């Protein structure tokens, strides 16, 4: 009986994550999680490093979302970004930028 508890709690956690993902609402505009990250200097550098196709895809999603928002509309449900399809396309670049900035700061201390 105890062996089944982690599986059930894992499924419950995934269910909660999906629910929360849908409650955030950005997916109803066709956005991905990484499209919603506040653009500070680290994010701007990470965006600069993105491959051109990924950057263009991001810009399309953001422009479409802004247009829909101005019209007070959302996409048809079959076009919403699904939890399983949401890819952290920017996060690896952002992690690298932050790591480099911290490394540089440590180097400058010496």
Rosetta blueprint (number, residue, H / E / L):
1 X L
2 X H
3 X H
4 X H
5 X H
6 X H
7 X H
8 X H
9 X H
10 X H
11 X H
12 X H
13 X H
14 X H
15 X H
16 X H
17 X H
18 X H
19 X H
20 X H
21 X H
22 X H
23 X H
24 X H
25 X L
26 X H
27 X H
28 X H
29 X H
30 X L
31 X L
32 X L
33 X H
34 X H
35 X H
36 X H
37 X L
38 X L
39 X L
40 X L
41 X H
42 X H
43 X H
44 X H
45 X H
46 X H
47 X H
48 X H
49 X H
50 X L
51 X L
52 X H
53 X H
54 X H
55 X H
56 X H
57 X H
58 X H
59 X H
60 X H
61 X H
62 X H
63 X H
64 X H
65 X H
66 X H
67 X H
68 X H
69 X H
70 X H
71 X L
72 X L
73 X L
74 X L
75 X L
76 X L
77 X H
78 X H
79 X H
80 X L
81 X L
82 X L
83 X H
84 X H
85 X H
86 X L
87 X L
88 X L
89 X L
90 X L
91 X H
92 X H
93 X H
94 X H
95 X H
96 X H
97 X H
98 X H
99 X H
100 X H
101 X H
102 X H
103 X H
104 X H
105 X H
106 X H
107 X H
108 X H
109 X H
110 X L
